[in-house]
Amino acid sequence: MLIILGRAFLFRLLMCKIAAAKKNKTKLIEYQYHRLANGIRLIHSQSANSKVAHVGLVINTGSRDELPNEHGIAHFIEHTIFKGTTHRKAYQVISCMENVGGEIDAYTTKEETCLYSSFLNEYYPRTLELFADIVFNSTFPEKELEKEKEVVIDEINSYKDSPSEQIFDDFEDIVFAGNALGRNILGTPESIADYHNSNIRQFMNRNYATDQMVICSVGQIDFKRLVQLAERYFGTIAATTRCSNRTAVSNYVKQNKVVNIDSHQAHCIIGGRALPIDSDKRTTFELINNIIGGPGMNCRLNLALRERRGYTYNIESFYTPYTDTGIFGIYFGTDAERVEKCLQIIRTELQKICTEPLGVLQLDRAKKQMIGQLAMSIENYSSLTINLGRSCLLFDTIDSFDTVSEKVNSITATQILDVANQIIDFDNFSTLVFK
């Protein structure tokens, strides 16, 4: 989700404001909420008929919050935060959950860091105590930092071996040129090599504020008991408030770039800026994105490029909203000589979504498809846990599945045309090609 979640997380951004449906067609899960005196929030949903619980700690800090001399440090902290605390050696941190059959991991995005764990319900106390110890008592010993630098640098180098992944990072650097939001999350070998305990402390002191943290939980535990545990392990932490503000992105400037690589296939992304996460038009544009190049095999671009012509194996559109901006793009891989043909077909399909209103049956099918995809996604309690935490972090509220469904069903063909024309401008899109 990052890096571990990757682009699979993009569609689930729609779920930033949902509750979940219980399995076996039972009623919707209700969530419960508590705020500690230090500002840390707790959000919980009681799961049914599951022996496994899931807990996450979502922090409103990511690579976007790095200073120019801190490239990659947010992700480096995600790695090294497991390397020992004032109470545990690195091996003891790793073994704490695994010794009882549980799992623990973390991910970093442009705007958040998250620790998460899955375990048997009886181990809630163990999990929350470990999370508090990791986040607030990690020692970041220099010996462990030096070893982990090699791991992260190897991750950076291996990532460069996958052009279908790297192109997404490079494209964001074009769309958000000059802003930390555009830089890749991993950093560079040179930047990682320079980090020490003091650099990590400075970043965390500036960004890891208690008013920017949410504990999220899905499992079988009495909520009063969960609150007691949260108060025991997190309630004694001194309250802190985030003071630094994120640097706003500058005006968008179109760029077209071709990078020569040693690859049998060309990779291409075309797109530009899009709506922020708090936009009241976001759900409409998510529906548009789903119609254009969503996960369904019947999305327009897959039908036009793959099914009808066989030009590409992989074609998808993506929409990533951030707190104050967003990015929309279309990725495809094809033979180098077919890049221009594919771009012309994409242009035609985008013109259709901007000029031809969806018919009643088309719109109804698109809505049902999106709602169905959403319903299936929330069957995954691990993902649901993180989405509850993100929703609480960003909006301080959770919308029910019914509410989200109503929002989707209320979208009109006219609204789709209006929002599509607001965001989709082929002639002003940037293009990045690896070939």
Salt bridges, closest charged atoms under 4 A:
ASP65 OD1 - ARG242 NH2 2.28
ASP65 OD1 - ARG246 NE 2.78
GLU66 OE1 - ARG183 NH2 3.38
GLU70 OE1 - ARG206 NH2 2.60
GLU111 OE2 - ARG64 NH1 2.74
GLU111 OE2 - ARG246 NH1 3.93
GLU112 OE1 - ARG390 NE 2.76
GLU129 OE1 - ARG88 NH2 2.52
ASP133 OD1 - HIS87 ND1 3.03
ASP133 OD2 - ARG88 NH1 2.71
GLU142 OE1 - HIS196 ND1 3.31
GLU144 OE2 - LYS147 NZ 3.37
GLU146 OE2 - LYS149 NZ 2.80
GLU148 OE2 - HIS79 ND1 2.90
GLU148 OE1 - LYS83 NZ 3.19
GLU155 OE1 - HIS75 NE2 3.56
GLU155 OE1 - HIS79 NE2 3.18
GLU165 OE1 - ARG7 NH1 3.31
GLU172 OE1 - LYS110 NZ 2.42
GLU231 OE2 - HIS34 NE2 2.85
GLU286 OE2 - ARG282 NH1 3.15
GLU307 OE2 - ARG306 NE 3.97
GLU316 OE2 - ARG7 NH2 3.34
ASP324 OD2 - ARG64 NH2 2.79
ASP335 OD2 - ARG338 NH1 3.95
GLU349 OE2 - LYS352 NZ 3.56
ASP364 OD2 - LYS368 NZ 3.18
ASP396 OD2 - ARG35 NH2 3.40
ASP396 OD1 - ARG41 NH1 3.09
ASP399 OD2 - LYS407 NZ 2.88
ASP427 OD1 - ARG347 NH2 2.86
